[in-house]
Amino acid sequence: MDRKSFVIDVRESHELAATGSLPNSINVPLGELENDLNLPTDVFEEKYKVPKPDKENDEIVFSCARGNRSRRAAEIAFKLDYKKLYNYMGGWTEWSVKYPST
C-alpha cells in the first residue's frame, strides 16, 4: 500500500484507538461508509482532510481487523460505481504481525 492508493480502515474508532492504524489510512467506519462516499467532494474533504477518491481513477484499499468488514466495504463502494477496489484480507491482524513497529 502506497500513497497512490486510498487506504480506508472501516473499523470503529475505538478499535483503532486500542490497536493502532495502517500507515496513511483514513478511518471511515463501515456503518458510515455508504453515506460518506456519497458526500459532496468538499464535505468529504473537510471531514477527512484528504481528497475524496475518484470513482474511475483512484485505487481504494479497504481494511478492517481480519478482512470481513473490508470485503463488505468493497461491495458497498462497487454499488456506488467505484471501479478500482481492493480488500486487504489480512487486515490489521496481519499487518501488526508483519510490521509490528508501525
Phi, psi and chi 1 to 4 in degrees:
 res  aa     phi    psi   chi1   chi2   chi3   chi4
   1 MET       -  129.3  -67.7 -178.2  -75.6      -
   2 ASP  -132.5 -176.8   56.7   37.3      -      -
   3 ARG   -72.5   -6.6  -68.2 -171.9 -179.0  -95.0
   4 LYS   -81.1  -12.9  -68.3 -175.7  -88.0 -177.0
   5 SER  -110.2  147.0  -60.6      -      -      -
   6 PHE   -86.2  126.4  -77.6   84.4      -      -
   7 VAL  -108.3  116.7 -179.6      -      -      -
   8 ILE  -115.3  116.7  -60.5  178.4      -      -
   9 ASP   -91.9  119.6 -168.1  -36.4      -      -
  10 VAL   -98.3   14.2  -64.3      -      -      -
  11 ARG   -73.0  164.9  -65.9  179.3  -68.0  157.7
  12 GLU   -72.9  152.5  -62.7  -64.2  -38.4      -
  13 SER   -60.1  -33.8   58.7      -      -      -
  14 HIS   -67.0  -27.6   66.3   87.0      -      -
  15 GLU   -69.1  -42.5  -67.6  175.0   89.6      -
  16 LEU   -65.0  -39.2  -85.7   71.6      -      -
  17 ALA   -62.9  -33.4      -      -      -      -
  18 ALA   -81.0  -30.1      -      -      -      -
  19 THR  -117.9  -29.3   62.6      -      -      -
  20 GLY   110.4 -179.2      -      -      -      -
  21 SER  -138.0  162.8   60.7      -      -      -
  22 LEU   -69.6  143.2  -62.2  174.3      -      -
  23 PRO   -57.4  140.5  -22.4   31.7      -      -
  24 ASN    62.0   21.8  -56.3  -44.7      -      -
  25 SER   -97.4  159.5   65.6      -      -      -
  26 ILE  -116.1  152.8   61.8  169.9      -      -
  27 ASN  -102.8  116.6  177.0 -132.5      -      -
  28 VAL  -128.7   97.2 -177.2      -      -      -
  29 PRO   -53.3  144.7  -26.7   36.4      -      -
  30 LEU   -51.5  -40.4 -176.4   60.5      -      -
  31 GLY   -65.3  -17.4      -      -      -      -
  32 GLU  -104.9   -8.4  -60.0  173.3   25.8      -
  33 LEU   -59.7  -51.7 -177.1   68.9      -      -
  34 GLU   -59.4  -46.6 -174.6  168.6    5.2      -
  35 ASN   -60.8  -46.7  179.4   69.3      -      -
  36 ASP   -72.3  -32.0  -73.1    2.3      -      -
  37 LEU   -70.0  -16.6  -72.3  178.3      -      -
  38 ASN   -93.4   -3.2  -83.9  -43.9      -      -
  39 LEU   -64.4  148.9  -70.6  172.3      -      -
  40 PRO   -58.2  150.3  -21.2   30.9      -      -
  41 THR   -52.2  -46.5  -60.5      -      -      -
  42 ASP   -66.3  -34.7   59.4  -31.2      -      -
  43 VAL   -70.4  -43.2  175.8      -      -      -
  44 PHE   -58.8  -47.0 -177.2   95.8      -      -
  45 GLU   -65.4  -35.8  -68.3  175.4    2.4      -
  46 GLU   -67.9  -40.7  176.2   66.1   26.3      -
  47 LYS   -70.8  -42.3 -177.7  172.5 -177.4  176.5
  48 TYR  -106.2   -8.6  -67.9  105.9      -      -
  49 LYS    62.5   25.6  -51.7  -60.3 -175.3 -138.4
  50 VAL  -140.0  157.9  -63.6      -      -      -
  51 PRO   -62.2  148.1  -16.4   27.1      -      -
  52 LYS   -72.3  135.5 -176.9  177.7  177.2 -178.1
  53 PRO   -60.1  140.4  -16.9   26.8      -      -
  54 ASP   -81.7  132.9  179.9   78.1      -      -
  55 LYS   -61.1  -33.7  -71.2 -176.5  177.4 -170.8
  56 GLU   -92.7  -36.3  -63.5  -70.9  -30.6      -
  57 ASN  -109.3  -26.0  -61.0  -50.0      -      -
  58 ASP   -91.2  138.0  -69.4  -32.1      -      -
  59 GLU   -82.6  136.0  -65.7  180.0   -8.8      -
  60 ILE  -121.1  124.5  -56.0  174.7      -      -
  61 VAL  -106.8  120.4  178.6      -      -      -
  62 PHE   -96.8  140.6  -69.2  103.2      -      -
  63 SER  -137.0  154.6  179.8      -      -      -
  64 CYS  -148.5 -147.1   62.2      -      -      -
  65 ALA   -76.5  -48.1      -      -      -      -
  66 ARG  -134.7   -2.7  -68.2 -179.4 -169.1   85.9
  67 GLY   115.0   -9.1      -      -      -      -
  68 ASN   -76.7  -51.4  -65.4  -40.2      -      -
  69 ARG   -67.4  -34.1  -74.4  175.5  -76.4  179.4
  70 SER   -67.4  -32.4   55.0      -      -      -
  71 ARG   -63.4  -44.9  177.2 -177.4   45.2   78.6
  72 ARG   -63.1  -38.8  178.8   70.5 -174.0  116.7
  73 ALA   -61.7  -42.7      -      -      -      -
  74 ALA   -62.9  -37.3      -      -      -      -
  75 GLU   -64.3  -41.5  -68.6  169.3   -3.9      -
  76 ILE   -63.0  -47.0  -70.4  167.9      -      -
  77 ALA   -63.8  -37.1      -      -      -      -
  78 PHE   -61.6  -42.7  179.9   77.3      -      -
  79 LYS   -62.5  -25.3  -75.3 -170.3  -24.0 -173.0
  80 LEU   -91.6   12.0  -63.3  173.2      -      -
  81 ASP    75.5   18.4  -64.8  -36.1      -      -
  82 TYR   -74.3  141.6  -75.8   85.3      -      -
  83 LYS  -103.1  -44.4  -55.1  -65.3 -175.6 -146.0
  84 LYS  -101.4   85.7  -62.3  179.4  178.8 -179.2
  85 LEU  -117.9  139.1  -53.9  170.4      -      -
  86 TYR  -137.1  147.1  -58.2   91.1      -      -
  87 ASN  -113.5  116.8  174.5   16.5      -      -
  88 TYR   -79.8   93.4  179.6   31.2      -      -
  89 MET   -63.7  -29.9  -66.8  178.7   61.9      -
  90 GLY   -78.8  -24.2      -      -      -      -
  91 GLY    57.1 -160.7      -      -      -      -
  92 TRP   -58.5  -36.3  175.4 -103.4      -      -
  93 THR   -57.5  -48.7  -58.0      -      -      -
  94 GLU   -68.2  -46.1  178.3 -177.5  -80.1      -
  95 TRP   -57.6  -45.3 -175.2  -87.9      -      -
  96 SER   -66.9  -24.5   64.2      -      -      -
  97 VAL   -81.1  -44.0  170.2      -      -      -
  98 LYS   -71.2  -35.3  -74.6 -174.5  173.4 -177.1
  99 TYR  -130.9   68.5  -51.6   99.8      -      -
 100 PRO   -65.1  -16.8   20.9  -28.7      -      -
 101 SER   -90.6   -0.8   62.5      -      -      -
 102 THR   -93.0      -   57.1      -      -      -
